[in-house]
Amino acid sequence: MDQQREVFVPLQHDPGHAQVDFGEALAEIAGVERKIHFFAMDLPHSDACFMRAYPEETAEAFCDGHNAAFGFSAGGRIGVTLGIRFVLAQKPKAIP
């Protein structure tokens, strides 16, 4: 007789920890449907979320999104886990 046990991993979200990623969506801007890229920072401990839209997913948008999100979080200390899109976007450097 096989016995099965329920197994789970409890989630713990420490204060000051954030998860960050970019996403894509369609938005209507001045009557024209366009694809936008949005920066999203989630603070799971407090259920707070910050989002900002950009025309492109660029290094400038990455930096501006972080700067704006840190301002949104009242300048508190935040540890950030980057989403998979950021990890995959890194291009390997050639070794001289």
C-alpha positions in Angstrom: 0.0 0.0 0.0 1.5 3.3 -1.1 1.2 6.2 1.3 1.3 9.7 0.1 2.1 12.7 2.2 1.3 16.2 1.4 4.4 18.3 1.1 4.7 22.1 0.8 7.4 24.7 1.0 6.3 27.7 3.1 6.9 31.1 1.5 8.6 33.7 3.6 8.8 37.3 2.4 11.1 39.3 4.6 10.5 43.1 4.9 12.5 45.1 2.4 12.8 42.3 -0.2 11.5 43.1 -3.7 11.1 41.1 -6.9 11.7 43.0 -10.2 11.0 42.2 -13.8 9.9 43.7 -17.1 6.7 42.8 -19.0 4.9 43.7 -22.2 1.3 44.8 -22.8 -0.8 46.5 -25.4 -1.9 50.0 -24.4 -3.9 52.7 -26.2 -1.9 55.9 -26.4 -3.5 58.9 -28.1 -6.0 56.6 -29.8 -3.3 54.2 -31.2 -2.8 50.7 -29.8 0.9 50.1 -29.1 3.1 47.6 -27.4 4.5 49.0 -24.2 7.2 47.6 -21.8 6.6 47.9 -18.2 8.9 47.8 -15.2 7.3 46.1 -12.2 8.6 45.9 -8.6 6.7 43.8 -6.1 7.2 44.0 -2.3 5.5 40.8 -1.3 5.8 41.3 2.5 3.6 44.4 2.3 1.7 43.5 -0.9 2.9 46.8 -2.4 3.6 47.0 -6.1 5.1 49.7 -8.4 4.8 49.8 -12.2 6.0 52.2 -14.8 5.6 51.9 -18.6 8.3 52.6 -21.2 8.4 52.5 -25.0 11.3 50.1 -25.0 13.0 47.7 -22.6 16.4 49.4 -22.3 19.2 49.9 -19.7 17.9 53.4 -19.2 14.4 52.1 -18.5 15.9 49.5 -16.1 17.8 52.3 -14.1 14.9 54.8 -14.2 12.4 52.1 -13.1 14.6 51.2 -10.1 15.2 54.8 -9.2 11.5 55.6 -9.3 10.6 52.4 -7.4 13.1 53.2 -4.7 11.5 56.7 -4.4 8.1 55.0 -4.2 9.3 52.8 -1.3 10.3 55.9 0.7 14.0 55.3 0.2 14.1 52.3 2.5 16.6 49.6 2.2 15.5 47.0 -0.4 17.1 43.8 -1.5 16.1 42.9 -5.1 15.7 39.6 -6.9 15.8 40.2 -10.6 13.3 38.4 -12.9 14.4 35.8 -15.5 14.1 38.4 -18.3 17.0 40.4 -16.8 19.1 37.3 -16.4 18.5 36.1 -20.0 19.1 39.6 -21.4 22.7 39.6 -20.3 25.0 39.1 -23.3 28.1 37.0 -22.7 31.3 39.0 -23.1 34.1 37.8 -25.4 37.2 36.7 -23.6 40.3 38.5 -25.1 
